[in-house]
Amino acid sequence: MPGRNPGEPHRTATSLELLFDLCFVIAVAQASAGLSTAVTEGHCTTGVLRFAVVFFAIWWAWMNFTWFASAYDPDDVPYRLWVLVQITGSLILAAGIPSASETGDLTVVTWGYVVLRTALAVLWLRVARSDPRGRRTALRFVVGVAGCQTGWVCTLLLPGAARLPVIVVLIAAEVAVPVWAQSAGMTPWHPHHIAERYELFVLIVLGESVAAASEAVRDAFGRNHNAAALYLLAGGGLLIVFGMWWLYFAKPAHTLLATTHQGHRKRFTWAYGHYLIFAAAAAEGAGLAAYTELVTHHSVDPFSPSVSGAAITLPLAVFLITVWTVHVRPHPHGRVERFAFPAGTFAVLAAAWSPAPALTAGLFTAALVTAVTLADKTDRVRR
């Protein structure tokens, strides 16, 4: 199982990777639904915390397989079977998300996560056996992944109050494993392939926001009361999703991930920073769904309009500033772009107190898109 050529032309996602992503859609949808329910019931802090932990498991398992497959993908029978085992683990993880979101019970999520990561550790053992250049890196991954999975299983034996500090330590350990492992030698990952894989996952999480906006449209047609507010919510939600897509895809990621020493230093910031991008995009869908419940007066525990507005604007603000920091700012940019993203982020946050937060935030996002697009066009003419 030797490493693939990082300069391989026309490298694209495989059908197996697309199936992998498709199954992760279920987990993302469950996490978004759990956060929406927590917000509508007035358990915002607990809901956000549980969402953050569950989404870390989703994102981290997806990301580690993505980078592995970019460097090592023989597409033989053993490889396919072990990837299918990982897909099974993702479905187990997804099945446990409702109970994790409602009661904090991470038992099923943990076992699904362990299946995912253990299967990946087996693939790293294959690399250690067949790729002399990558053996040290692969063995470090095996040790790190196996140690963390042992820790996750042990947390199930702890009382509930003692789990959170251990979870924080284990998350820190998980994040440190790739840095430690690849200090022994970088894997031969493919910049264009990685950029495409991240772009596809962005589309997956944005799909949750599209679904929430569609739900609002359906409610507006199906119910007679407060239809105007639902129309504003649906229109604003679509503007938000369109703007998020436009701003993320405005700059090519592969140019930041070129296989150079500088690119290797930057890639950890870029790769890890996408946790906030992905989580914020998924949370945006949850916020739109929660606000729909407020508008239609179906929330179990009524919450204030400012809180419900923040459920829409806060994830969008996190998305915008993180996209700016890790995905847009490293590219050459002009003065307008330098100030447009921070200004747009503050404007979006302030939209939480407007009578129609989704529409107001959507209009601010559209204004940001316009400013960035015109500035980019001007810069191209000057060049």
Secondary structure, 3 states (H helix, E strand, C coil): CCCCCCCCCCCCCCHHHHHHHHHHHHHHHHHHHHHHHHHHCCCHHHHHHHHHHHHHHHHHHHHHHHHHHHHCCCCCHHHHHHHHHHHHHHHHHHHHHHHHHHHCCCHHHHHHHHHHHHHHHHHHHHHHHHCHHHHHHHHHHHHHHHHHHHHHHHHCCCCHHHHHHHHHHHHHHHHHHHHHHHCCCCCCCCHHHHHHHHHHHHHHHHHHHHHHHHHHHHHHHHCCCCHHHHHHHHHHHHHHHHHHHHHHCCCCCCCCCCCCHHHHHHHHHHHHHHHHHHHHHHHHHHHHHHHHHHHCCCCCCCCCHHHHHHHHHHHHHHHHHHHHHHHHCCCCCCHHHHHHHHHHHHHHHHHHHCCCHHHHHHHHHHHHHHHHHHHHHHHHHHC
